[in-house]
Amino acid sequence: MKNIMEDIVSERLEVILKNMDCCKCEQCKTDMKALALNAIKPKYANTLTGELYGRVDTLLLQNSIDIDIAITKAVSLVASMPNHKIN
Ligand SMILES: [Zn+2]
């Protein structure tokens, strides 16, 4: 079983970060992902039998504005106070 939101947030984060002028190191990206995932309801899929359902669902969820909003908020927060020294 896995939380399919993790994959969706990872994919959307890459897209959103392309348009953002902020640190994009692995540490910041992990912080952004964690923050966004905490703000989004997890969605679990059975990775053994639920592959098809999971994939169809993923396509629908990828277009969710709510997810983009949660990720954008997380990016802004981490960008304003990165968890490391500013390079
Ligand atoms: Zn960083």
PDB file of the backbone (N, CA, C, O) and the ligand in Angstrom, with CONECT records:
HET     ZN  A 101       1
ATOM      1  N   MET A   1       0.841  -1.194   0.000  1.00  0.00           N
ATOM      2  CA  MET A   1       0.000   0.000   0.000  1.00  0.00           C
ATOM      3  C   MET A   1       0.881   1.251   0.000  1.00  0.00           C
ATOM      4  O   MET A   1       1.932   1.294   0.639  1.00  0.00           O
ATOM      5  N   LYS A   2       0.429   2.246  -0.722  1.00  0.00           N
ATOM      6  CA  LYS A   2       1.206   3.479  -0.689  1.00  0.00           C
ATOM      7  C   LYS A   2       0.294   4.680  -0.794  1.00  0.00           C
ATOM      8  O   LYS A   2      -0.831   4.583  -1.282  1.00  0.00           O
ATOM      9  N   ASN A   3       0.790   5.810  -0.331  1.00  0.00           N
ATOM     10  CA  ASN A   3       0.071   7.070  -0.448  1.00  0.00           C
ATOM     11  C   ASN A   3       0.387   7.648  -1.825  1.00  0.00           C
ATOM     12  O   ASN A   3       1.489   8.145  -2.061  1.00  0.00           O
ATOM     13  N   ILE A   4      -0.584   7.580  -2.726  1.00  0.00           N
ATOM     14  CA  ILE A   4      -0.291   8.031  -4.091  1.00  0.00           C
ATOM     15  C   ILE A   4      -0.104   9.547  -4.174  1.00  0.00           C
ATOM     16  O   ILE A   4       0.384  10.064  -5.179  1.00  0.00           O
ATOM     17  N   MET A   5      -0.491  10.247  -3.124  1.00  0.00           N
ATOM     18  CA  MET A   5      -0.280  11.698  -3.128  1.00  0.00           C
ATOM     19  C   MET A   5       1.218  12.034  -3.145  1.00  0.00           C
ATOM     20  O   MET A   5       1.619  13.096  -3.619  1.00  0.00           O
ATOM     21  N   GLU A   6       2.034  11.116  -2.622  1.00  0.00           N
ATOM     22  CA  GLU A   6       3.481  11.377  -2.621  1.00  0.00           C
ATOM     23  C   GLU A   6       4.008  11.539  -4.041  1.00  0.00           C
ATOM     24  O   GLU A   6       4.784  12.451  -4.329  1.00  0.00           O
ATOM     25  N   ASP A   7       3.573  10.635  -4.932  1.00  0.00           N
ATOM     26  CA  ASP A   7       4.008  10.704  -6.333  1.00  0.00           C
ATOM     27  C   ASP A   7       3.470  11.952  -7.015  1.00  0.00           C
ATOM     28  O   ASP A   7       4.169  12.626  -7.771  1.00  0.00           O
ATOM     29  N   ILE A   8       2.199  12.241  -6.723  1.00  0.00           N
ATOM     30  CA  ILE A   8       1.563  13.391  -7.376  1.00  0.00           C
ATOM     31  C   ILE A   8       2.235  14.688  -6.941  1.00  0.00           C
ATOM     32  O   ILE A   8       2.517  15.559  -7.764  1.00  0.00           O
ATOM     33  N   VAL A   9       2.490  14.805  -5.633  1.00  0.00           N
ATOM     34  CA  VAL A   9       3.129  16.018  -5.125  1.00  0.00           C
ATOM     35  C   VAL A   9       4.540  16.150  -5.714  1.00  0.00           C
ATOM     36  O   VAL A   9       4.959  17.252  -6.070  1.00  0.00           O
ATOM     37  N   SER A  10       5.272  15.040  -5.818  1.00  0.00           N
ATOM     38  CA  SER A  10       6.618  15.085  -6.393  1.00  0.00           C
ATOM     39  C   SER A  10       6.578  15.610  -7.821  1.00  0.00           C
ATOM     40  O   SER A  10       7.374  16.467  -8.204  1.00  0.00           O
ATOM     41  N   GLU A  11       5.635  15.079  -8.607  1.00  0.00           N
ATOM     42  CA  GLU A  11       5.534  15.497 -10.009  1.00  0.00           C
ATOM     43  C   GLU A  11       5.126  16.954 -10.141  1.00  0.00           C
ATOM     44  O   GLU A  11       5.717  17.710 -10.912  1.00  0.00           O
ATOM     45  N   ARG A  12       4.104  17.341  -9.378  1.00  0.00           N
ATOM     46  CA  ARG A  12       3.611  18.719  -9.474  1.00  0.00           C
ATOM     47  C   ARG A  12       4.650  19.702  -8.933  1.00  0.00           C
ATOM     48  O   ARG A  12       4.769  20.823  -9.430  1.00  0.00           O
ATOM     49  N   LEU A  13       5.395  19.282  -7.923  1.00  0.00           N
ATOM     50  CA  LEU A  13       6.418  20.163  -7.343  1.00  0.00           C
ATOM     51  C   LEU A  13       7.454  20.535  -8.406  1.00  0.00           C
ATOM     52  O   LEU A  13       7.860  21.693  -8.500  1.00  0.00           O
ATOM     53  N   GLU A  14       7.879  19.556  -9.202  1.00  0.00           N
ATOM     54  CA  GLU A  14       8.869  19.823 -10.252  1.00  0.00           C
ATOM     55  C   GLU A  14       8.336  20.851 -11.247  1.00  0.00           C
ATOM     56  O   GLU A  14       9.058  21.755 -11.667  1.00  0.00           O
ATOM     57  N   VAL A  15       7.065  20.703 -11.616  1.00  0.00           N
ATOM     58  CA  VAL A  15       6.451  21.626 -12.583  1.00  0.00           C
ATOM     59  C   VAL A  15       6.363  23.033 -11.994  1.00  0.00           C
ATOM     60  O   VAL A  15       6.708  24.021 -12.643  1.00  0.00           O
ATOM     61  N   ILE A  16       5.890  23.096 -10.746  1.00  0.00           N
ATOM     62  CA  ILE A  16       5.693  24.400 -10.102  1.00  0.00           C
ATOM     63  C   ILE A  16       7.032  25.093  -9.861  1.00  0.00           C
ATOM     64  O   ILE A  16       7.139  26.311 -10.010  1.00  0.00           O
ATOM     65  N   LEU A  17       8.048  24.321  -9.490  1.00  0.00           N
ATOM     66  CA  LEU A  17       9.363  24.911  -9.197  1.00  0.00           C
ATOM     67  C   LEU A  17      10.000  25.548 -10.429  1.00  0.00           C
ATOM     68  O   LEU A  17      10.819  26.460 -10.309  1.00  0.00           O
ATOM     69  N   LYS A  18       9.620  25.062 -11.618  1.00  0.00           N
ATOM     70  CA  LYS A  18      10.178  25.643 -12.847  1.00  0.00           C
ATOM     71  C   LYS A  18       9.860  27.124 -12.961  1.00  0.00           C
ATOM     72  O   LYS A  18      10.614  27.895 -13.554  1.00  0.00           O
ATOM     73  N   ASN A  19       8.720  27.510 -12.376  1.00  0.00           N
ATOM     74  CA  ASN A  19       8.288  28.900 -12.465  1.00  0.00           C
ATOM     75  C   ASN A  19       8.626  29.700 -11.212  1.00  0.00           C
ATOM     76  O   ASN A  19       8.227  30.857 -11.081  1.00  0.00           O
ATOM     77  N   MET A  20       9.363  29.079 -10.292  1.00  0.00           N
ATOM     78  CA  MET A  20       9.675  29.766  -9.049  1.00  0.00           C
ATOM     79  C   MET A  20      11.159  30.100  -9.002  1.00  0.00           C
ATOM     80  O   MET A  20      12.008  29.327  -9.446  1.00  0.00           O
ATOM     81  N   ASP A  21      11.445  31.284  -8.444  1.00  0.00           N
ATOM     82  CA  ASP A  21      12.827  31.706  -8.294  1.00  0.00           C
ATOM     83  C   ASP A  21      13.222  31.473  -6.838  1.00  0.00           C
ATOM     84  O   ASP A  21      13.183  32.388  -6.015  1.00  0.00           O
ATOM     85  N   CYS A  22      13.604  30.228  -6.535  1.00  0.00           N
ATOM     86  CA  CYS A  22      13.973  29.914  -5.160  1.00  0.00           C
ATOM     87  C   CYS A  22      14.954  28.747  -5.167  1.00  0.00           C
ATOM     88  O   CYS A  22      15.246  28.164  -6.211  1.00  0.00           O
ATOM     89  N   CYS A  23      15.455  28.421  -3.976  1.00  0.00           N
ATOM     90  CA  CYS A  23      16.386  27.301  -3.857  1.00  0.00           C
ATOM     91  C   CYS A  23      15.656  26.003  -4.233  1.00  0.00           C
ATOM     92  O   CYS A  23      14.528  25.766  -3.802  1.00  0.00           O
ATOM     93  N   LYS A  24      16.317  25.175  -5.038  1.00  0.00           N
ATOM     94  CA  LYS A  24      15.695  23.932  -5.487  1.00  0.00           C
ATOM     95  C   LYS A  24      16.556  22.723  -5.134  1.00  0.00           C
ATOM     96  O   LYS A  24      16.550  21.718  -5.844  1.00  0.00           O
ATOM     97  N   CYS A  25      17.295  22.830  -4.031  1.00  0.00           N
ATOM     98  CA  CYS A  25      18.138  21.716  -3.625  1.00  0.00           C
ATOM     99  C   CYS A  25      17.268  20.588  -3.053  1.00  0.00           C
ATOM    100  O   CYS A  25      16.090  20.789  -2.758  1.00  0.00           O
ATOM    101  N   GLU A  26      17.861  19.412  -2.904  1.00  0.00           N
ATOM    102  CA  GLU A  26      17.095  18.251  -2.433  1.00  0.00           C
ATOM    103  C   GLU A  26      16.500  18.490  -1.051  1.00  0.00           C
ATOM    104  O   GLU A  26      15.382  18.064  -0.762  1.00  0.00           O
ATOM    105  N   GLN A  27      17.257  19.175  -0.206  1.00  0.00           N
ATOM    106  CA  GLN A  27      16.764  19.414   1.153  1.00  0.00           C
ATOM    107  C   GLN A  27      15.511  20.287   1.136  1.00  0.00           C
ATOM    108  O   GLN A  27      14.538  20.005   1.835  1.00  0.00           O
ATOM    109  N   CYS A  28      15.547  21.348   0.332  1.00  0.00           N
ATOM    110  CA  CYS A  28      14.372  22.227   0.252  1.00  0.00           C
ATOM    111  C   CYS A  28      13.206  21.486  -0.387  1.00  0.00           C
ATOM    112  O   CYS A  28      12.066  21.620   0.056  1.00  0.00           O
ATOM    113  N   LYS A  29      13.486  20.704  -1.427  1.00  0.00           N
ATOM    114  CA  LYS A  29      12.405  19.988  -2.098  1.00  0.00           C
ATOM    115  C   LYS A  29      11.743  18.983  -1.151  1.00  0.00           C
ATOM    116  O   LYS A  29      10.526  18.798  -1.179  1.00  0.00           O
ATOM    117  N   THR A  30      12.561  18.337  -0.313  1.00  0.00           N
ATOM    118  CA  THR A  30      12.001  17.393   0.649  1.00  0.00           C
ATOM    119  C   THR A  30      11.143  18.116   1.671  1.00  0.00           C
ATOM    120  O   THR A  30      10.081  17.626   2.054  1.00  0.00           O
ATOM    121  N   ASP A  31      11.603  19.288   2.115  1.00  0.00           N
ATOM    122  CA  ASP A  31      10.811  20.094   3.052  1.00  0.00           C
ATOM    123  C   ASP A  31       9.485  20.507   2.404  1.00  0.00           C
ATOM    124  O   ASP A  31       8.427  20.432   3.028  1.00  0.00           O
ATOM    125  N   MET A  32       9.563  20.938   1.158  1.00  0.00           N
ATOM    126  CA  MET A  32       8.350  21.375   0.449  1.00  0.00           C
ATOM    127  C   MET A  32       7.358  20.225   0.306  1.00  0.00           C
ATOM    128  O   MET A  32       6.156  20.392   0.511  1.00  0.00           O
ATOM    129  N   LYS A  33       7.888  19.056  -0.051  1.00  0.00           N
ATOM    130  CA  LYS A  33       7.029  17.885  -0.218  1.00  0.00           C
ATOM    131  C   LYS A  33       6.345  17.532   1.095  1.00  0.00           C
ATOM    132  O   LYS A  33       5.144  17.267   1.126  1.00  0.00           O
ATOM    133  N   ALA A  34       7.121  17.530   2.185  1.00  0.00           N
ATOM    134  CA  ALA A  34       6.567  17.177   3.498  1.00  0.00           C
ATOM    135  C   ALA A  34       5.475  18.159   3.903  1.00  0.00           C
ATOM    136  O   ALA A  34       4.412  17.758   4.377  1.00  0.00           O
ATOM    137  N   LEU A  35       5.744  19.446   3.713  1.00  0.00           N
ATOM    138  CA  LEU A  35       4.757  20.469   4.070  1.00  0.00           C
ATOM    139  C   LEU A  35       3.486  20.317   3.248  1.00  0.00           C
ATOM    140  O   LEU A  35       2.381  20.384   3.785  1.00  0.00           O
ATOM    141  N   ALA A  36       3.644  20.114   1.953  1.00  0.00           N
ATOM    142  CA  ALA A  36       2.485  19.987   1.070  1.00  0.00           C
ATOM    143  C   ALA A  36       1.683  18.738   1.432  1.00  0.00           C
ATOM    144  O   ALA A  36       0.454  18.779   1.497  1.00  0.00           O
ATOM    145  N   LEU A  37       2.386  17.629   1.668  1.00  0.00           N
ATOM    146  CA  LEU A  37       1.694  16.379   1.988  1.00  0.00           C
ATOM    147  C   LEU A  37       0.943  16.479   3.319  1.00  0.00           C
ATOM    148  O   LEU A  37      -0.105  15.859   3.494  1.00  0.00           O
ATOM    149  N   ASN A  38       1.479  17.255   4.244  1.00  0.00           N
ATOM    150  CA  ASN A  38       0.784  17.434   5.522  1.00  0.00           C
ATOM    151  C   ASN A  38      -0.510  18.219   5.330  1.00  0.00           C
ATOM    152  O   ASN A  38      -1.446  18.081   6.117  1.00  0.00           O
ATOM    153  N   ALA A  39      -0.563  19.038   4.291  1.00  0.00           N
ATOM    154  CA  ALA A  39      -1.742  19.875   4.057  1.00  0.00           C
ATOM    155  C   ALA A  39      -2.780  19.169   3.192  1.00  0.00           C
ATOM    156  O   ALA A  39      -3.925  19.613   3.098  1.00  0.00           O
ATOM    157  N   ILE A  40      -2.381  18.077   2.565  1.00  0.00           N
ATOM    158  CA  ILE A  40      -3.279  17.364   1.650  1.00  0.00           C
ATOM    159  C   ILE A  40      -3.716  16.050   2.288  1.00  0.00           C
ATOM    160  O   ILE A  40      -2.923  15.373   2.942  1.00  0.00           O
ATOM    161  N   LYS A  41      -4.963  15.702   2.094  1.00  0.00           N
ATOM    162  CA  LYS A  41      -5.454  14.421   2.610  1.00  0.00           C
ATOM    163  C   LYS A  41      -4.744  13.277   1.897  1.00  0.00           C
ATOM    164  O   LYS A  41      -4.712  13.252   0.667  1.00  0.00           O
ATOM    165  N   PRO A  42      -4.175  12.328   2.639  1.00  0.00           N
ATOM    166  CA  PRO A  42      -3.497  11.205   1.973  1.00  0.00           C
ATOM    167  C   PRO A  42      -4.490  10.344   1.208  1.00  0.00           C
ATOM    168  O   PRO A  42      -5.662  10.244   1.574  1.00  0.00           O
ATOM    169  N   LYS A  43      -4.003   9.729   0.144  1.00  0.00           N
ATOM    170  CA  LYS A  43      -4.871   8.835  -0.626  1.00  0.00           C
ATOM    171  C   LYS A  43      -4.100   7.543  -0.863  1.00  0.00           C
ATOM    172  O   LYS A  43      -3.101   7.506  -1.580  1.00  0.00           O
ATOM    173  N   TYR A  44      -4.600   6.492  -0.237  1.00  0.00           N
ATOM    174  CA  TYR A  44      -3.867   5.235  -0.287  1.00  0.00           C
ATOM    175  C   TYR A  44      -4.391   4.322  -1.382  1.00  0.00           C
ATOM    176  O   TYR A  44      -5.597   4.212  -1.602  1.00  0.00           O
ATOM    177  N   ALA A  45      -3.464   3.675  -2.056  1.00  0.00           N
ATOM    178  CA  ALA A  45      -3.847   2.725  -3.096  1.00  0.00           C
ATOM    179  C   ALA A  45      -3.189   1.390  -2.799  1.00  0.00           C
ATOM    180  O   ALA A  45      -2.079   1.322  -2.272  1.00  0.00           O
ATOM    181  N   ASN A  46      -3.901   0.336  -3.150  1.00  0.00           N
ATOM    182  CA  ASN A  46      -3.337  -1.006  -3.040  1.00  0.00           C
ATOM    183  C   ASN A  46      -2.422  -1.202  -4.246  1.00  0.00           C
ATOM    184  O   ASN A  46      -2.899  -1.291  -5.377  1.00  0.00           O
ATOM    185  N   THR A  47      -1.144  -1.268  -4.020  1.00  0.00           N
ATOM    186  CA  THR A  47      -0.202  -1.332  -5.143  1.00  0.00           C
ATOM    187  C   THR A  47      -0.222  -2.700  -5.814  1.00  0.00           C
ATOM    188  O   THR A  47       0.322  -2.852  -6.908  1.00  0.00           O
ATOM    189  N   LEU A  48      -0.837  -3.697  -5.184  1.00  0.00           N
ATOM    190  CA  LEU A  48      -0.884  -5.023  -5.803  1.00  0.00           C
ATOM    191  C   LEU A  48      -2.093  -5.171  -6.716  1.00  0.00           C
ATOM    192  O   LEU A  48      -1.962  -5.623  -7.853  1.00  0.00           O
ATOM    193  N   THR A  49      -3.267  -4.795  -6.226  1.00  0.00           N
ATOM    194  CA  THR A  49      -4.480  -4.994  -7.019  1.00  0.00           C
ATOM    195  C   THR A  49      -5.070  -3.682  -7.525  1.00  0.00           C
ATOM    196  O   THR A  49      -5.929  -3.692  -8.407  1.00  0.00           O
ATOM    197  N   GLY A  50      -4.626  -2.570  -6.985  1.00  0.00           N
ATOM    198  CA  GLY A  50      -5.269  -1.300  -7.321  1.00  0.00           C
ATOM    199  C   GLY A  50      -4.528  -0.469  -8.345  1.00  0.00           C
ATOM    200  O   GLY A  50      -4.773   0.732  -8.465  1.00  0.00           O
ATOM    201  N   GLU A  51      -3.618  -1.094  -9.093  1.00  0.00           N
ATOM    202  CA  GLU A  51      -2.799  -0.345 -10.046  1.00  0.00           C
ATOM    203  C   GLU A  51      -3.629   0.513 -11.004  1.00  0.00           C
ATOM    204  O   GLU A  51      -3.390   1.714 -11.133  1.00  0.00           O
ATOM    205  N   LEU A  52      -4.602  -0.108 -11.674  1.00  0.00           N
ATOM    206  CA  LEU A  52      -5.374   0.616 -12.679  1.00  0.00           C
ATOM    207  C   LEU A  52      -6.176   1.736 -12.029  1.00  0.00           C
ATOM    208  O   LEU A  52      -6.148   2.885 -12.469  1.00  0.00           O
ATOM    209  N   TYR A  53      -6.892   1.367 -10.967  1.00  0.00           N
ATOM    210  CA  TYR A  53      -7.682   2.377 -10.258  1.00  0.00           C
ATOM    211  C   TYR A  53      -6.782   3.527  -9.835  1.00  0.00           C
ATOM    212  O   TYR A  53      -7.122   4.700  -9.989  1.00  0.00           O
ATOM    213  N   GLY A  54      -5.631   3.159  -9.301  1.00  0.00           N
ATOM    214  CA  GLY A  54      -4.709   4.178  -8.827  1.00  0.00           C
ATOM    215  C   GLY A  54      -4.265   5.112  -9.924  1.00  0.00           C
ATOM    216  O   GLY A  54      -4.144   6.319  -9.711  1.00  0.00           O
ATOM    217  N   ARG A  55      -4.022   4.563 -11.096  1.00  0.00           N
ATOM    218  CA  ARG A  55      -3.517   5.384 -12.190  1.00  0.00           C
ATOM    219  C   ARG A  55      -4.586   6.350 -12.718  1.00  0.00           C
ATOM    220  O   ARG A  55      -4.305   7.520 -12.979  1.00  0.00           O
ATOM    221  N   VAL A  56      -5.797   5.847 -12.867  1.00  0.00           N
ATOM    222  CA  VAL A  56      -6.897   6.700 -13.332  1.00  0.00           C
ATOM    223  C   VAL A  56      -7.114   7.825 -12.332  1.00  0.00           C
ATOM    224  O   VAL A  56      -7.279   8.991 -12.694  1.00  0.00           O
ATOM    225  N   ASP A  57      -7.109   7.437 -11.069  1.00  0.00           N
ATOM    226  CA  ASP A  57      -7.296   8.392  -9.996  1.00  0.00           C
ATOM    227  C   ASP A  57      -6.204   9.453 -10.012  1.00  0.00           C
ATOM    228  O   ASP A  57      -6.464  10.633  -9.777  1.00  0.00           O
ATOM    229  N   THR A  58      -4.977   9.018 -10.290  1.00  0.00           N
ATOM    230  CA  THR A  58      -3.846   9.922 -10.313  1.00  0.00           C
ATOM    231  C   THR A  58      -4.031  10.988 -11.379  1.00  0.00           C
ATOM    232  O   THR A  58      -3.720  12.157 -11.150  1.00  0.00           O
ATOM    233  N   LEU A  59      -4.538  10.594 -12.547  1.00  0.00           N
ATOM    234  CA  LEU A  59      -4.755  11.550 -13.627  1.00  0.00           C
ATOM    235  C   LEU A  59      -5.744  12.631 -13.194  1.00  0.00           C
ATOM    236  O   LEU A  59      -5.559  13.815 -13.479  1.00  0.00           O
ATOM    237  N   LEU A  60      -6.793  12.199 -12.501  1.00  0.00           N
ATOM    238  CA  LEU A  60      -7.790  13.165 -12.032  1.00  0.00           C
ATOM    239  C   LEU A  60      -7.186  14.100 -10.994  1.00  0.00           C
ATOM    240  O   LEU A  60      -7.393  15.313 -11.024  1.00  0.00           O
ATOM    241  N   LEU A  61      -6.434  13.502 -10.075  1.00  0.00           N
ATOM    242  CA  LEU A  61      -5.878  14.283  -8.976  1.00  0.00           C
ATOM    243  C   LEU A  61      -4.809  15.257  -9.446  1.00  0.00           C
ATOM    244  O   LEU A  61      -4.620  16.318  -8.851  1.00  0.00           O
ATOM    245  N   GLN A  62      -4.102  14.890 -10.528  1.00  0.00           N
ATOM    246  CA  GLN A  62      -3.039  15.757 -11.022  1.00  0.00           C
ATOM    247  C   GLN A  62      -3.581  17.103 -11.469  1.00  0.00           C
ATOM    248  O   GLN A  62      -2.850  18.092 -11.513  1.00  0.00           O
ATOM    249  N   ASN A  63      -4.860  17.137 -11.800  1.00  0.00           N
ATOM    250  CA  ASN A  63      -5.453  18.391 -12.262  1.00  0.00           C
ATOM    251  C   ASN A  63      -6.098  19.174 -11.134  1.00  0.00           C
ATOM    252  O   ASN A  63      -6.758  20.188 -11.361  1.00  0.00           O
ATOM    253  N   SER A  64      -5.901  18.695  -9.925  1.00  0.00           N
ATOM    254  CA  SER A  64      -6.543  19.351  -8.801  1.00  0.00           C
ATOM    255  C   SER A  64      -5.862  20.669  -8.451  1.00  0.00           C
ATOM    256  O   SER A  64      -4.654  20.722  -8.220  1.00  0.00           O
ATOM    257  N   ILE A  65      -6.654  21.715  -8.417  1.00  0.00           N
ATOM    258  CA  ILE A  65      -6.147  23.045  -8.055  1.00  0.00           C
ATOM    259  C   ILE A  65      -5.703  23.053  -6.593  1.00  0.00           C
ATOM    260  O   ILE A  65      -4.724  23.708  -6.234  1.00  0.00           O
ATOM    261  N   ASP A  66      -6.436  22.316  -5.756  1.00  0.00           N
ATOM    262  CA  ASP A  66      -6.105  22.286  -4.329  1.00  0.00           C
ATOM    263  C   ASP A  66      -4.679  21.812  -4.091  1.00  0.00           C
ATOM    264  O   ASP A  66      -3.972  22.330  -3.228  1.00  0.00           O
ATOM    265  N   ILE A  67      -4.274  20.823  -4.869  1.00  0.00           N
ATOM    266  CA  ILE A  67      -2.923  20.282  -4.704  1.00  0.00           C
ATOM    267  C   ILE A  67      -1.888  21.337  -5.095  1.00  0.00           C
ATOM    268  O   ILE A  67      -0.889  21.529  -4.402  1.00  0.00           O
ATOM    269  N   ASP A  68      -2.140  22.014  -6.210  1.00  0.00           N
ATOM    270  CA  ASP A  68      -1.208  23.056  -6.639  1.00  0.00           C
ATOM    271  C   ASP A  68      -1.119  24.178  -5.611  1.00  0.00           C
ATOM    272  O   ASP A  68      -0.043  24.722  -5.364  1.00  0.00           O
ATOM    273  N   ILE A  69      -2.254  24.516  -5.018  1.00  0.00           N
ATOM    274  CA  ILE A  69      -2.262  25.588  -4.009  1.00  0.00           C
ATOM    275  C   ILE A  69      -1.435  25.159  -2.803  1.00  0.00           C
ATOM    276  O   ILE A  69      -0.629  25.938  -2.292  1.00  0.00           O
ATOM    277  N   ALA A  70      -1.631  23.916  -2.343  1.00  0.00           N
ATOM    278  CA  ALA A  70      -0.882  23.420  -1.182  1.00  0.00           C
ATOM    279  C   ALA A  70       0.618  23.408  -1.471  1.00  0.00           C
ATOM    280  O   ALA A  70       1.429  23.755  -0.614  1.00  0.00           O
ATOM    281  N   ILE A  71       0.974  23.001  -2.697  1.00  0.00           N
ATOM    282  CA  ILE A  71       2.394  22.945  -3.046  1.00  0.00           C
ATOM    283  C   ILE A  71       2.970  24.354  -3.150  1.00  0.00           C
ATOM    284  O   ILE A  71       4.072  24.612  -2.666  1.00  0.00           O
ATOM    285  N   THR A  72       2.232  25.262  -3.778  1.00  0.00           N
ATOM    286  CA  THR A  72       2.717  26.637  -3.927  1.00  0.00           C
ATOM    287  C   THR A  72       2.945  27.280  -2.561  1.00  0.00           C
ATOM    288  O   THR A  72       3.925  27.997  -2.362  1.00  0.00           O
ATOM    289  N   LYS A  73       2.031  27.018  -1.621  1.00  0.00           N
ATOM    290  CA  LYS A  73       2.185  27.548  -0.259  1.00  0.00           C
ATOM    291  C   LYS A  73       3.438  26.979   0.393  1.00  0.00           C
ATOM    292  O   LYS A  73       4.205  27.700   1.031  1.00  0.00           O
ATOM    293  N   ALA A  74       3.635  25.674   0.223  1.00  0.00           N
ATOM    294  CA  ALA A  74       4.796  25.012   0.820  1.00  0.00           C
ATOM    295  C   ALA A  74       6.087  25.572   0.237  1.00  0.00           C
ATOM    296  O   ALA A  74       7.059  25.791   0.960  1.00  0.00           O
ATOM    297  N   VAL A  75       6.094  25.806  -1.083  1.00  0.00           N
ATOM    298  CA  VAL A  75       7.280  26.351  -1.743  1.00  0.00           C
ATOM    299  C   VAL A  75       7.586  27.745  -1.199  1.00  0.00           C
ATOM    300  O   VAL A  75       8.737  28.056  -0.896  1.00  0.00           O
ATOM    301  N   SER A  76       6.557  28.581  -1.074  1.00  0.00           N
ATOM    302  CA  SER A  76       6.757  29.946  -0.570  1.00  0.00           C
ATOM    303  C   SER A  76       7.319  29.931   0.841  1.00  0.00           C
ATOM    304  O   SER A  76       8.218  30.703   1.174  1.00  0.00           O
ATOM    305  N   LEU A  77       6.772  29.034   1.673  1.00  0.00           N
ATOM    306  CA  LEU A  77       7.206  28.955   3.061  1.00  0.00           C
ATOM    307  C   LEU A  77       8.670  28.533   3.167  1.00  0.00           C
ATOM    308  O   LEU A  77       9.451  29.153   3.889  1.00  0.00           O
ATOM    309  N   VAL A  78       9.035  27.475   2.445  1.00  0.00           N
ATOM    310  CA  VAL A  78      10.420  26.994   2.507  1.00  0.00           C
ATOM    311  C   VAL A  78      11.358  28.017   1.885  1.00  0.00           C
ATOM    312  O   VAL A  78      12.468  28.227   2.376  1.00  0.00           O
ATOM    313  N   ALA A  79      10.912  28.655   0.800  1.00  0.00           N
ATOM    314  CA  ALA A  79      11.754  29.639   0.120  1.00  0.00           C
ATOM    315  C   ALA A  79      12.027  30.833   1.022  1.00  0.00           C
ATOM    316  O   ALA A  79      13.100  31.433   0.959  1.00  0.00           O
ATOM    317  N   SER A  80      11.040  31.183   1.876  1.00  0.00           N
ATOM    318  CA  SER A  80      11.216  32.356   2.736  1.00  0.00           C
ATOM    319  C   SER A  80      12.097  32.029   3.939  1.00  0.00           C
ATOM    320  O   SER A  80      12.721  32.917   4.520  1.00  0.00           O
ATOM    321  N   MET A  81      12.143  30.752   4.308  1.00  0.00           N
ATOM    322  CA  MET A  81      13.034  30.362   5.411  1.00  0.00           C
ATOM    323  C   MET A  81      13.582  28.964   5.180  1.00  0.00           C
ATOM    324  O   MET A  81      13.131  28.001   5.800  1.00  0.00           O
ATOM    325  N   PRO A  82      14.553  28.860   4.289  1.00  0.00           N
ATOM    326  CA  PRO A  82      15.126  27.538   4.001  1.00  0.00           C
ATOM    327  C   PRO A  82      15.768  26.935   5.243  1.00  0.00           C
ATOM    328  O   PRO A  82      16.265  27.639   6.121  1.00  0.00           O
ATOM    329  N   ASN A  83      15.739  25.611   5.282  1.00  0.00           N
ATOM    330  CA  ASN A  83      16.232  24.860   6.424  1.00  0.00           C
ATOM    331  C   ASN A  83      17.754  24.718   6.390  1.00  0.00           C
ATOM    332  O   ASN A  83      18.313  23.779   6.957  1.00  0.00           O
ATOM    333  N   HIS A  84      18.405  25.649   5.730  1.00  0.00           N
ATOM    334  CA  HIS A  84      19.871  25.613   5.629  1.00  0.00           C
ATOM    335  C   HIS A  84      20.359  27.011   5.310  1.00  0.00           C
ATOM    336  O   HIS A  84      19.550  27.906   5.065  1.00  0.00           O
ATOM    337  N   LYS A  85      21.671  27.216   5.308  1.00  0.00           N
ATOM    338  CA  LYS A  85      22.212  28.527   4.986  1.00  0.00           C
ATOM    339  C   LYS A  85      21.885  28.887   3.543  1.00  0.00           C
ATOM    340  O   LYS A  85      21.939  28.038   2.654  1.00  0.00           O
ATOM    341  N   ILE A  86      21.548  30.143   3.320  1.00  0.00           N
ATOM    342  CA  ILE A  86      21.261  30.592   1.955  1.00  0.00           C
ATOM    343  C   ILE A  86      22.570  30.659   1.192  1.00  0.00           C
ATOM    344  O   ILE A  86      23.547  31.248   1.653  1.00  0.00           O
ATOM    345  N   ASN A  87      22.574  30.049   0.022  1.00  0.00           N
ATOM    346  CA  ASN A  87      23.811  29.996  -0.770  1.00  0.00           C
ATOM    347  C   ASN A  87      24.111  31.346  -1.423  1.00  0.00           C
ATOM    348  O   ASN A  87      25.113  31.483  -2.125  1.00  0.00           O
TER     349      ASN A  87
HETATM  350 ZN    ZN A 101      17.828  24.593  -0.520  1.00  0.00          ZN2+
END
